[in-house]
């Protein structure tokens, strides 16, 4: 899952969905592999039968979540490794829905009822939908779930506010920094939450540790806009507006720690998710979005391959999972023949410690899965 300011916060979320899900027919499923960095990528399509567009947003070792256009309706869904496994999570009465995140048997996202977005939780079926919208909220969205905590945003008293839940609407904790115009939380791991907040007229990448008072401004020097979309073991990833272009980058807890991952010649780039020193997202070069993998530096950037079968355009990576020596990345690819996006999964082996010379990449610590 590609992908993603929020006074700008609500607007950008809608633009993200629209950009990644053009309404068009798309080709049948496939599996293919391409040799990259000494180990072949296996590419699998999860595009459901009858869908006109699809995208994977996040994954665990057994499941993937995202959204497909089914019968003209943007519908949240769940897979277990194949296109045929698609389960439609779209709640009854909703006009559209999306599943942004998954952790164990729980999925979180948003459904739109009566024109208002509502944060919610599923446990594997459309009928299991439960609203997380806090009392008094006019709209809300849940972007991530991990270890029993959900993070997202709710509009309360006209203010778009970052916050957390622990499984119920009543558990809402407001993370909105004092004096901020608006705020959003996108991800959480190991007690940290990341997102963005608008203060003094500037939207800034933000880091919290469970309370509004814990807010840390991550906006890099010279940036006029920034946002953090992923966090893992003290590393945060996102983007910053520098020199007129959005740059993918990473932090380790402070604005001064910013590392720019933006490729030369790119008009835009974004890091969306991370684990164990690896980052995924996209970069736009020559007008084409390229699903990208980094290993902590600009020089390490790798463009993920597209399927060998068919004609393909842009692509984006939304999430990464490392288990042992297996790396799995999820996102989307654009079918050039139809103009529709297709949910994709990239998988390959990465070197175990002690086998690094073969692949020429950085050693990995023992993997600790975050979902």
N, C-alpha and C positions, 0 to 999 in steps of 0.2 A: 504493500500500500504506500500506486505518487498520490495531497499531496493536497503553507498551509495549517491596510491596518484595520483594526477592529473597532474604530468608530466607523471606521475601517474594521473593527473586529467582526461584526456580523456580516458586513459587506464582503470581506475577503473570504469568509467561509463559503458564502454562496458562490463567489467567483471560482473558488477552488473546485467545488462540485461541478459547476458548469463547464469548466475547462477540461476536467478529467473525464466527463461523461457526455460527449457529443451524441445526439440521438441519431444513430445510423445503424444499418445492418452490419454484421461482422461474421467472419468466416468460421468454419468448424474447428474443433480442437485439434491439438497436435502435441507431439513431444519431439524435441530436437536437442542436439548438443553441439557445442562449438569449443575448440581448444583455446583456453585463455590462461595465461600465466602458468603454463605447465600442467594444469588440471582442467578437464573438460567441464564446462557448464552444461547442465541438463535443464532445459527450458520446458516447462509444462504449462499448458493453457487450462485455466479453470472456468473458461467462459461457458455459462449455462446454456443449454438448449433453449432456443426461443428468445434469448436476450438480444437486444440491439447494442448494448454496451455493458462493460463490466470492469471492475477494478478491485484488487485486494488491498486492504488498508493495513492489516496487522495479522500476526500469526502466533501460534504456540507450536509445540512439537507435533500436535495432532490435528489442529484446526486452523482455519483461516477465515477472516471476516472482511466484509466490504459492502459493496453495493452493485446492483445490476439494474438495468432498465428492462423491465418485464411488462409487456403490454402497454408500453408508454409510461410506466410508473417507476420512478426511482425507488428501489426496494432494497432495504437492508438484507443481508444474507450471510450464510455460514456454509463453509465447505469442510470436508475432511479428506482433502488431498486429490480430488478429481472433479472434473466438470459435472459429472453425473451425481455427485454427492450434494449438490447445492440444496440448501434448505432456505426457503423464503421466510424471513423474519418480519416482514411488513405487517404492522399491527392493524387490526380491523379499525376502519374509520379514518386512518391516516391518509393524507394526500401524497406524502413521500417520506422516505426514511433512509437512514444510513447507519451502518455499524462501523464505528471508528476503531474499536479496540476489543481485545479478548484476553482473558486470564482464567485458566482452568475451564470450568463449565459456564462462566459468566461472560456475556457480551454487553458492551455499552455503546450508546450512540444517541441518535435523535430521531424523533418522528414528528411530523407536522400535522397538527390538528387545528382546523379552523384558521389556518394561516399562521399559527404560532408554533415555533419549534419547541419541542419538549424533550429534555434529557430523560433517558430511561435505561433500564437494564432488561436483558433477556437471559434465559437459561436454556437456549436451544430451540425455541419454537416461537412462532408469532404470538400464540396465546399466552406465553409467559411474560410478555411485556409488562413492566412496572415503571411508573413515572417516578423520576427523581426530582421533579420541579419543586423548588422550595416554596413554602407558603408566601404568597404575595408576589411571586415572580410572574412576569408577563411572557417570558421566553427563557429557554435554557438549552444547554447542550452538554453532553458528557463525552469528552475526547479520549479518555484513557482510564483503564482500570488495572490495578496491580496490588497484589497482597491485601485484598480487602478494601482498598481505598480507590475511589473514583475522583477524577478531577475534570473541571470544565468551567462553565460560566452560567450565570443567571442574571437576568435583568430585573432588578428590584428597585422600586422607586425611581424608575427611569435610568438607573445606572447599571451598565454592563460590568459585572463583577466576577473576578476569578474566585473559585472556591473548590472545596472538597466535600465528598460524601463518604459514608461508610455503609452503603447499602440501602439507605432509605432517604426519602425527601426530608424527613425531620432531622437527619444527621448533618445537614448542610453547615459547613464552616466557611465564613466569608474571608477570603484572602486579599480583598481589595485594599491596596496601600492608601494610607492617609493622604488626602489631597489629590489622588489620581482621578483622571477623567473617566477612564474605563480600564478594564483589565480582563485577561483571559488566562486560564491555566490549561496547558496542552498535554502534559505528561508528568509522570511521577515514578520515582524509584528510590529505595533505600532512604526514605524520609525527606527527600527533596522533591519539590514541584517546580516546573518551569513553564514560562509563557511569555506574556507581554503586558505592559502597563503604560498608560499615557500619563506622563507627568510633565508639567511646565511646557505643554504643547508638543512634546516629543514622545513617540511610542518607543519604548525601550524593552529589550529582552530582559526577562525577570526571573529571579530565583527565590523560592521560599522554602522554609522548613516547617510548614504546618500552621503558620499564623500570619496575619497581616503585618504584624510588627517585625517579622523576620525577613521582610522583603529586601532583596539586593538587586541593584541596578547593574545589568550586564552590558549596557550599551557601549560599544567600543568607541574610542576617541575618533572624532571625525564623522561618526555615523549620525544620520538624521532620522533613521528608523531601524529598529531591530526587533527580532522575536526569536525565542528559543522554543523548539518543537519537540525535542527529545532529551532524555537524561538517563544516564546509566553510571553507577559507581562514581559519582562526582564529576563526570564529564557531561557537558551540556552542548547540544548542537542546534543550529538554526541558520539565521541569515542576518545581514546588516546592509543598509543602504550606504554605499561608499562610492564617491566619484560618479554618482548618477546611476549606479547599477546595484542590484541586489547581489550580495556575495555570500555564498555558503561559508560556514565557519564553525569553530568550536571554542568552548570556554572550559576552564576548570575552576569555576567558582567566583571569578571576578572579571570586571570589564577589561582590566589590563592583561588578562590571560588569553585574550582573543587570538585565534590562529585562523588566518584567511585561507580558504580552500578554493577560491574562485579561479577557474582556468583562464589563461590568457586568451583573449578574443571572445570570451563568452559575454552575452548580453544580460544574462541572469543565471544565478545558481542558488540552490537551497539544499541544506543538509536537514533531513527530516527525522532520522532515527539513528541509534548507535548502540553498540555493545562491544565490550572488551577491546576498546581502542580502534574499532572500525566504525565508519560512518557511511550512510547511504542517503541518496537524494537524487538530484538531477542538475544538469547544466545545459543551457541553451546556447548552441553554437550554430551559426549559419541559419538561424531560424528554426532549428530542430532541437527538441528536448532529448537529452541523452541520459538514461538511467546511469547513475554513477556510484562508484564505491571508492572510498578513501580509507587509508590506514594512518590517519593522523597528520598528514601533510599534503600540500598541493601536489607535490611530485609523485605521490603514491596513487593519484587518481586513475581509476580504470573504468572504461565504458563497458557496461554490461551488453552482451551480444543480443541480437534479435533472432527470432527463429529462422532456420534455413529454408523453410517452406513458406511461400507466399511473398507478398510485397509489404514492407513495413516502414513506417515513418518514425515518429517520435516515441519516446518511452520515459518512464519515471520509476524510481524505487521508493517505496514508502516505509518499509520496515525490514529489519535484519534479525536473524536468529542464529546463534552459534551454539552447537551442542557437540562437545568433543572436537573432532576434526571435520565436522560437517557444517558448512555455511549455507543458510537458506535466506533468500531475499525475495520479497513480494512487491508487486506494483502493477504496472500496466504497459502495454504496447499499443501503438496506433496502427491499425490495418489500413494501409494506403489505398487498397482497392475499394474499401467500403467507407472509410472515414470514421469508423467506430473504434473505441478502445476495447482491449481484451485483457482480462485479468491474467497475469503471468506470475509464475514462480520460477526463480533461478536457484539451482542447487549445485554445489561442488564440494570437493574435499579440499581442506586447507592443511598445511603441514603441521604435524605434531612437533613439539619442542624436540630439537635434535635432528630434525629433517629439513632444516631451513635452507640449506645450500641448494637443494633441488629446485625450490620455488623462488628464492631470493626475496622473501618478505619477512616482516618482523615476527619475532616469537610471540606466541600467545600464552598468557597465563591460563591456568585451569579455568575453563568456562563456568560461569555462574549464571544460569538462566534467570531472566528477570520476570518471566511471565509464568 
